[in-house]
Amino acid sequence: MQNGIKLGYYRILPRGGKSAVKLLSVIVPCFNEEQALPLFYQELTRVLAGIKNYRFELIFVDDGSRDRTLDILKELAGGDRRVRYLSFSRNFGKEAAIYAGLEHSTGDYVVLMDADLQDPPSLLPDMLRALDTEGYDSAATRRVTRQGEPPVRSFFARLFYKLINRISDVEIMDGARDYRMMTRKMTNAVLDLKEYNRFSKGIFGWVGFRTRWFAYENRNRVAGETKWSFWKLLAYSIEGIIAFSTAPLSIAIFVGLLCFGLAFAMILFIVIKTLLFGDPVGGWPSLTCIVLLVGGVQLFCTGIIGKYLSKTYLETKNRPKYILREDNLEAADHNSNRKESCHA
């Protein structure tokens, strides 16, 4: 506890206390998923029942839902000792939910997936095999089609991946999903990145490690409505660009130099024209357009700089990424012999 706020933590097994049967932690961020949760739980447990020689813990993170999501999670936890839930005091966003789930996971392997069944649980056995027997540190997924999405949204999504891969040192696979399985070593590496403004797709690429990609065709939500509108996705894309590239600052410099060069050339042209032909009629419309153009460029460049400054400002506040309102961690820990160490 710190200042009345329950901060997150993650558990690490002591070297000598590792169980012979490996544990898989399944992390599921949830926001207003009351319709999809029962269907997701049924499909997930069906797939997990076919995976032998592993233990499982299911960590659902309620991101301040306003429907019966939390009530359903409590019902699931009451009937399945593997189910653990965290409930935020308000909606902190999916990135915070992902981080909270990773912090509280205890598994040798950790997998992130959505509750809407757009991330097919049927891939879990193959993903486990890639980590357990093929030597990979991560098994990630990507969509090879965007069937069912609006054409405009698909166009801008592909444009975003092309842009960020050109201006950033971190490679982000086109169509990459948050659906990903990681070893404990990679999970801890992701947790070591403490920034408040998080862009998980970029973080996964930044920490490195060997990754095997699994491609699948786009699937529609099994129930409910998407929480990602076009404008939310656009804002999220801007967050990703700012988090993993300083190219926009270079663009601002380039635009400024370009405008300076154009203005200098125009001044020379006007001076020479006036000396040779005179200027009996001065045009205020052209002057107005030039002022508006230069002013717009200045505001654009100032906005870019302001975005970076705002992120720095939020980081220096050092606020917690999320606040827990309630959870069943103590009850789950009572049924576990795993030791834990807490990290603020």
C-alpha angles and dihedrals in degrees: 000000000000123000089340092305121119106224126203126256139178131219128234124195117232113246095250097042102065114130119235089231109068121231124226117203114205112200118197121182111208132194117169093335101143092128097046101039099077091048092046093048091049093051094042095051090046090057094042090052088064094053109089131199095027135100121217140208121188113209114191116189114203104207097203096295118191097205132060095292093116093046090053091049090053090051091050091048090051091057100035122046090201092066118096125174138196120197121199124219088236140347107300096167136256094283091059090047091052092050092048091051092049091049093053097041118110101182131122084228126031127199129190120206141155125248096229094078092242082120102063112224088206088081093063097090092052092046091051090049091053091056100036103042108011097053099240122145095208138025110201133181134220135184116238093191135036097203111160095029122112110263093237092054092048092049094053092043092056090044090054093053092048092048099046092046089054098048101033132068089217115085115223116189116236109254093013116167130205085241099112140141120214139183119245090255092057092043091055090048090055090048090052088067099084102179117141094218102063132186105180098193089058094042092054089053094044096055089053121199126150112299132190116202124218116199124205138162121265116271128201123235113276091220142346129031132293116261092207114087121185092261093049090051090048091052090047090051091052089050090054094049093049093045096053106026140047091193093109088063089053089048090054090053091048093049090048092051091046092053091046091052093048092048092050091049091049091051091053091048093050093047093049092044092050093049093049103036106010125232109251095163117044114200118222093184091066090048091051092051091050092050092049091047095050091043091051092050091050092050091047093053092043089051091054092051090045091055092056092045091050091054090050090049092052092048093053091055088068093206119169114266090232142357122224118225096182142341143167096235095120092052091048092047090051088062093048131078092200116121120226141203120202127223123193 
